[in-house]
Amino acid sequence: MTTIEPLGAVRERVLGEVRQEIIAGRLRPGERLVERELAERYGVSRVPVREAIRALVAEGFVHFETPRRAVVRRLTPTDVEELFELREALEVYAAGLAAVKATPQDLAEVERLLDDAADATEAGDAEMITDVNSRLHDRIVAMAGNGLLTNALEPVAGRLRWMTRRNEEWPQLLVEHRELYEAIASGDPDRARTHARAHVRTNYRSTVRQLFGEEAELP
């Protein structure tokens, strides 16, 4: 008996696939999203594709150049600055809470993620590095134990992955993540916040250089 996938599930699947293609760089800024082509690629009707594109517009990945022409959004320096300002405010707060609330099991999970990040860095696997580093930051936010904080970061998590994937200073990222882990594991919230703030700001500068060149102006 053939199982028919509900329309909502199809839409979420297509949304996830297209979002990941944008994050991974397989769909590039300025590239047009054609409903018919995407429907054929994923073996679905055009309705869930149309709905997925609208969701990607709301998430900030896509915009309409004309009412009928959707393209992958080109990031601007202002886009990056605003998103990193929000990231700093929320992740610094999360790191301080995590230092107080982290359990041994939480810290062991972060250690495993750091080991995975080291393996991915040694292999030079950009997609895996992005995935593991994102999961590491998600884990720290979860350790903070604040549902509202988690909900506040969720809408921008994908765009952060999209931006930070361009940062290829991977060994430095690994060093900073280890230092952040050690600060959280120390149980000192001030130390954890200091390292989180420094990490976000360093990551911001690196991302701007990767996106806009060495001569890009920084605030």
N, C-alpha and C positions, 0 to 999 in steps of 0.2 A: 504493500500500500504506500503510495507516494504522499509524503508530508508536505503540505503547503506552508511556506514560511510566511508568517504574518507581515503585513506591509510595514508596520512599525519596526520590526526586527530587520527587515531588508534595508530600510532607511538607515538604521543605526549601523548596520554592517558597511554599507556604502560610505556613510559619513566617516567611519573609522578608517576605511581603506584610503579614501582621498586625503583625509587629514594626515595620515602617516606618509603618503607619497609627497605631500608638501613639506612636512617636517624633514624627511629624509633627502629632500632636494631633487627627487625624481620629477616633480612638477615644480617648475621654476617661476620666480617672480615675473609677472607679465604674461605668463602662458595662459591661453584661453582654455576654459573648461566648457567643452561642448557636450550637451546632454546626450545626444545620440551616440557619440563615441564612448562616453563613460558607461552608458547603458549596455552597449555591446561588450565592452571590456569586462563588466561584472556580471553579465548575463541576467539583467533585470530590465524592467520597464523604465520609461523615462520619469515616471512620477516620483519614485524614491530618490532618483538622482537629483531632480529639481528640488526636492525638499532638503536633501543633503547640502546642496549648494547654498540654499538660503541659510541653513544652520552655520555653514562655514563663513558666510558674510557676517552673521551675528557674532561669531567667535573671533573675527578679525583676520582670518586667513585669506579671504577672497573679497573682492568688491566688484560692483557693476560699473564698467566704463560707459555703457549705455544700458537701457532697460533690457536688452537681449544679449548683452555681451559680458559674461562673467570671467574675470581673470584673477590669477593668483596675485595677491597684493604685494606691492613693492614697499619694503620697510623704509621708513625715514628715520633720521636721527632722533626726531621727537618721539616717534613710536618707541624706540629703544630706551630713551631716557625715562619716559613716563612709566614704562613697564618695570624697569629696574628700580625706580623710586618706590613703587608699590612692593616689589619683591623685598627690598631692603627693610621697609617698615615691618612687613609681616614675618619674614624669615629670621630677622634679628630677635624679634619677640618670641618666635617659636623656639629658637635655640636656648634662650634663657629659661623658658618653661621646661624644655627637654632636660636641661642640666639638673633640674630639681626633681623631675618626675621619672626619669629613665630607669627602667628595671634592668637587671642583669640580662634578661632575655632580649630586651630592646638593644642593648649594647652589643650583644653577640650577633644579632642580625645585621647591625651596621658594620661590624667587623667582617662578616661574610661578604657584604656588598663591596667593601673596600678591597677585599681579595679579588672579587670578580672584576672590579675596576682596574686593578693592577694587571690582571691577565689581559683584559681588553686593550689597555694602554700599551702593553708590550707587543701585542699583535697588531696595533695600529688600526683597530676595527672601530671606525667612527660611529657607526650606527649602534654598536653594542656599548661603546663608551657613553653615548648620549642616553641610552636606555638605563644603564646601571646608575649613572650619576643622577638621573631624574628620580629613580626609585630610592636612591640614598636621601635626596632632599625630601621626598614624600615621607620617608620613614621618620626623619627628624621632626617633620610637622606632626605626624601621627603621635610621636612620643610626647609632644606638648600636651596632648589630651584635651584639646579645645576644639569642639566641633565647629563653632563659628569661624575659627581661624582656618580650619581645613576647607570649609565652604567658600571662604573669601578667596583662597588661592586657586581653587579648582577651575574657575572660568578662564584663568590666564595661564594655567600650567602648560597647555599645548603650545601657546605662543612663546613661552619661555624656552621650551625644548627646541622650537623652530629657530629662535635667535641663537641660543647657546651652542647649537650643533655646529655653527660656523666657527666657533672658537676651537682652534686646533692646538692650543698650548696645553696638551693633555698631561704631560708629566707634572707641570705646575699645578694643574687642577687636582691631581692625585695628592700632591704634597699638602695643598690647602685643605682638602677633605680629611686627610689624616689628622691635621692640626685641629680642625673643627671637632672631629670625633673625640680627640684627647681632651679638648676643653669641656665638652659636654660630659664626658666620662669622669672628669674631675669633680663634678657636682657644684662647680662655681658658676652661677648664672652670669655674673659680670664678665668673667673670662670667656664664656660661651658667646655672649652677645658681641664682645669685641672681635672675636675671630669670625663670627658670622658676618659682621659688618665689613670687615676687611676683605673677606672672600667675595661678597657680593660686589663690592666696588672694584676689586681687581678683575672679576669676571666681566663687569660692565665695560671697563676700558679695553679688555681683550676682544670682546664682542664687537665693539665699535670699530676697532682696528680691522677686524676680519671683514666686517660688512662695508665699511666706507673708506678704508685705506689708512695708512700710517699718518697721513696729514689731517685726519678728521679732527675737528675741534671738540674738545671735551669741556663740560661746564666746570 
